């Protein structure tokens, strides 16, 4: 077959197209610019603020229970007449409140046990137990030291603690015995005032180291 001028003969490979170097450089530059643009967009992307950690629920402060430090006032009953121990009443003029339960009415009568400065701590004679309610009326008696007796009752002869009736201003001396109608000797003679008689006394008994309130006048 005759060969046409300018047309490669059949079976003869065509020469590779020649790429312009300038076009190659422009393409490379465009690629770099695209990469830079993508990097800039990635750096400038909006960052989602991290949600703050949830605050712990408010703690309700529950105050610790306050220990009850108030002394327990004993109740002298028929079944359990113990009101104190010899050890805790060892100091002269120490005192302890208690309730004497009336054996007939079951009434709780406020009472007081006083350790006297005379007599043995192991003998009932070393104490005075009395009802702290005036025999007539509803006035509550009070146990005061010598300074209070002088100040509040104007009784300047007091040398030791005494029992007073704030309603009648009567002062009862724990160391003084007095005779009442019926020829009974009772403790708490009147040192000042107009009350008819001393407070009602409570009979005591010592059993081992325990002090028992047995009966009231």
ZISULJO-V721905 format. One record per backbone hydrogen bond with DSSP energy under -1.0 kcal/mol. CO is the residue of the C=O (numbers start at 1). NH is the residue of the N-H. E is the energy in kcal/mol with one decimal. If there is no record, write none. Layout:
<<CO	NH	E> <CO	NH	E>>
This chain:
<<4	7	-1.9> <9	12	-1.7> <20	24	-1.6> <21	25	-2.1> <22	26	-2.1> <23	27	-2.3> <24	28	-2.1> <25	29	-2.5> <26	30	-2.4> <27	31	-2.1> <28	32	-2.2> <29	33	-2.5> <30	34	-2.5> <31	35	-2.3> <32	36	-2.6> <33	37	-2.7> <34	38	-2.5> <35	39	-2.4> <36	40	-2.7> <37	41	-2.5> <38	42	-2.1> <39	43	-2.2> <40	44	-2.1> <67	69	-1.0> <74	99	-2.6> <76	101	-2.2> <80	77	-2.0> <81	213	-2.5> <84	211	-2.9> <87	90	-1.4> <91	94	-2.0> <94	115	-2.8> <96	113	-2.5> <98	111	-2.7> <99	76	-3.7> <100	109	-2.3> <102	106	-2.1> <107	102	-2.9> <109	100	-2.6> <110	132	-2.7> <111	98	-1.9> <112	130	-2.1> <113	96	-2.0> <114	128	-2.1> <115	93	-3.2> <120	123	-1.5> <123	126	-2.0> <124	127	-1.8> <126	116	-2.2> <128	114	-2.4> <129	202	-2.4> <130	112	-2.2> <132	141	-1.9> <139	134	-2.9> <142	164	-3.0> <144	162	-2.4> <145	149	-2.3> <146	150	-2.2> <147	151	-2.2> <148	152	-3.4> <149	153	-1.8> <149	155	-1.3> <162	144	-2.6> <163	172	-3.6> <164	142	-2.2> <165	169	-2.2> <170	165	-2.6> <171	191	-2.7> <171	192	-1.3> <172	163	-2.1> <173	176	-1.5> <176	188	-2.0> <176	189	-2.6> <178	186	-2.9> <180	184	-1.6> <184	180	-2.9> <186	178	-2.6> <189	173	-2.8> <192	171	-3.2> <200	131	-2.7> <201	217	-2.3> <203	214	-2.8> <205	212	-3.2> <207	210	-2.2> <209	86	-2.8> <210	207	-2.6> <211	83	-2.8> <211	84	-1.1> <212	205	-1.9> <215	203	-3.4>>
